[in-house]
Amino acid sequence: MNKRQEIEKLKARMRSDKHLPFAKSAKQLVFGEGSLNPEIYILGEAPGRMEDEIGRPFVGRSGKLLRALIQNAGFLEKNVYITSVVRFRPPHNKTPNPGEVAAYEKYVDEELKIIQPKVIVTVGAVSLKKFTKEPISQIHGMPRRAEWLGHKFNLVPMFHPAAALRNPNIRRLLEADFKKLKKMLN
């Protein structure tokens, strides 16, 4: 079975898992999209209202900023995979608690096993907590070697674009971190 077939099976299992948090209140599953052999794998928090409406990750205001940052850093969007830890929209865009995030972990782990990304960019504290407990404010933009379930990769923590939209200082840091990203990878 190839990666595309494995991803489609994973997506179908998630869509039918009615025990996942927010599955009953959301309009639809918002699965990841992009290259299955990505230069970078971007892992966010959870879908928002626009993502829930359209069924694609990072398409609202935060997504527009994220996609602009990707392009400005010199990446082609077709060579990037974008997803979130939580795949159904939490009501009122609430931040998922650790138990809600944990319910998705087996699916995210399986996706990582299929894709085997060389670089994982976490955007926001929720996705960063999957790999470390260090605070994002202290380690944003600092790449590090990491290992998860036997898979080795470069982890690059970054602030979430939603935080950058609310705070000009965070936006400057996020823009600088993305500009450094391509150089770091070369």
Salt bridges, closest charged atoms under 4 A:
GLU8 OE2 - LYS11 NZ 3.98
GLU33 OE2 - ARG56 NH2 2.72
GLU33 OE2 - ARG67 NH2 3.04
GLU39 OE1 - LYS182 NZ 2.95
GLU53 OE2 - LYS27 NZ 2.34
GLU77 OE2 - ARG67 NH1 2.11
GLU100 OE1 - LYS94 NZ 2.87
GLU105 OE2 - LYS130 NZ 3.24
ASP109 OD1 - LYS130 NZ 2.54
GLU110 OE1 - ARG13 NH2 2.41
GLU111 OE1 - ARG87 NH2 2.82
GLU134 OE2 - ARG144 NH1 2.59
GLU175 OE2 - ARG171 NE 3.03
ASP177 OD2 - HIS140 ND1 2.63
ASP177 OD1 - LYS180 NZ 3.52
